[in-house]
Amino acid sequence: MSSSQSAGKVAGGVEGGKAFPIAKGMSLSYWLQGVRASPLLDHRTTKELPKAAEVVIIGSGMSGTLTAYELLTRSDPPKSIVILEARELCSGATGRNAGHCKPDQYRGFAKYSKLIGEEQAKKLLEHELETWNRIVEIIKKENIDCDLWVGDTLDVAMSPEVATKTAAVFDAYKAYGGKVDQVKYISDPAEAEKVSRLTGAQALWAWQASTFYPWKLVAHLMNTCLSRGLNLQTWTPATSVTASKTPGLWDINTARGAITTPTVVYATNAYTSSVLPVFAKYIQPTAHMCNKVVPPRAFAGGKALQNSYAVMVAGGGMYTINPRCNADGVILFGGDNPNQPKLKAYLDEDPNRLFDDSLSNFAPVTAAVEDLTSAAFEGWNEGLPAPGIGAEYSWSGIIGLSEDGLPFIGRVPNLPGQWICAGFHGHGMAHIFTCAPGLVTLMQGGTWSDTGLPDCLELTEERLERIVGAPDCAKPVV
């Protein structure tokens, strides 16, 4: 995700995009804190910004880096690729999430069916499983040191109402022909409590998922790209994209000069409209909070949590939990916890806050995390408070909320040579590792069917026209 200091005119007659200034003193996520000595953070391959390149990618998160990786590792790679990053390498959404790669295996079926129909909803869930398999395959094949954990993730319903509604969606997906053999369903509350270790659990669904250190995964791919000739320019915000004096080319304008290219890739997620103003209608930025929590003795050592979670509570809230089982055991909380609406109300008081990732320690969100651990994890509060234990701090990341809840992949309409892979709605880890390769297939002349992606993800003029009046998809899919 790349942020920009200002937005100018984009060729095609669109003007007046919203300016997204870089936040002063951006907060450091758990992931960014752990790599402060990495020279990749502020890497510039060349002292001066190149004047031209065959491909320019805006954004150095998972989407931008994987797009470059796919271009450079396939046959007939571009002669020159430049990645522009507004700040530190991978300091946007990828570097600010809770590290959870959890393919939805049933839960979104009802919502997506209303939006795109049952068949596309089924294909979308199958696509998420394919994405997860691809991530795990690449990490293992390339022996990437990124704290990969593979194990059971648990969807835990914490009230009878939530359990009933969730079971209905699960049954509907199964009845439609959705593959659920890999999902273990426990409907007995006593057994659900025992397996989940959550007091008050009413039911749970379990299947394979992963957690990992996303910044380190991106860094590994970036190093491969650099070894193959990529030019990375950090701290170089793209301020606008304009038609070049030479027909068929684009100028990407920055404070350090302009770079001319026939091919632009927007891997800008929440910040897309800062350089592509027309997308202000389709991708909305909003800050979201994650918490770092150090577990007490009752949940450490041999008693440490051994699963990742989505804890679904009454009222529609949902905590995601990444306990970093095979790493340092720090527990990362994300998701849409019950007090995230209070954060949203705070953000809405000032539009500039929506894309301000210097926000940290928003008390109501942390309080909700503390409420869950105190009430649902038996023995959590024994011996507390104690220095170095509990909710240490939280940080903000900017989610790119897509107007229809799905990412935009493909050619930008009416702007030849411009491509996009953005708008992941808080669920990018379950999409990008198939979406970015699919985008590269299109860039190399392939058809949409060649990508293997669900039709609902393709960026088309028809889709843009349709989703302006789409159902409310404001909540992130975490």
Sequence and secondary structure as in RCSB ss.txt:
>XXXX:A:sequence
MSSSQSAGKVAGGVEGGKAFPIAKGMSLSYWLQGVRASPLLDHRTTKELPKAAEVVIIGSGMSGTLTAYELLTRS
DPPKSIVILEARELCSGATGRNAGHCKPDQYRGFAKYSKLIGEEQAKKLLEHELETWNRIVEIIKKENIDCDLWV
GDTLDVAMSPEVATKTAAVFDAYKAYGGKVDQVKYISDPAEAEKVSRLTGAQALWAWQASTFYPWKLVAHLMNTC
LSRGLNLQTWTPATSVTASKTPGLWDINTARGAITTPTVVYATNAYTSSVLPVFAKYIQPTAHMCNKVVPPRAFA
GGKALQNSYAVMVAGGGMYTINPRCNADGVILFGGDNPNQPKLKAYLDEDPNRLFDDSLSNFAPVTAAVEDLTSA
AFEGWNEGLPAPGIGAEYSWSGIIGLSEDGLPFIGRVPNLPGQWICAGFHGHGMAHIFTCAPGLVTLMQGGTWSD
TGLPDCLELTEERLERIVGAPDCAKPVV
>XXXX:A:secstr
    S    BTTTB         TT    HHHHTTTT GGGG BSSSS  SB SEEEE  SHHHHHHHHHHHHSS
S  S EEEE SSSTT SSGGGS  EE   SSTTHHHHHHHH HHHHHHHHHHHHHHHHHHHHHHHHTT  S  EE
EEEEEEE SHHHHHHHHHHHHHHHHHT   TT EEE  HHHHHHHH  TT  EEEEEEEEE  HHHHHHHHHHHH
HHTT EEE S  EEEEEE SSTT EEEEETTEEEEES EEE  GGGHHHHSGGGGGTEEEEEEEEEEEE  GGGS
GGGS  SEEEEE TTS EEEEE  TTTT  EEEEEE TTHHHHHHHHHTSGGGGG TT B  HHHHHHHHHHHHH
HSTTTTTT S TT EEEEEEEEEEEEETTSS EEEE TT TTEEEEE  TT GGGTHHHHHHHHHHHHTT  HHH
HT  GGGB  HHHHHHHTT     S   
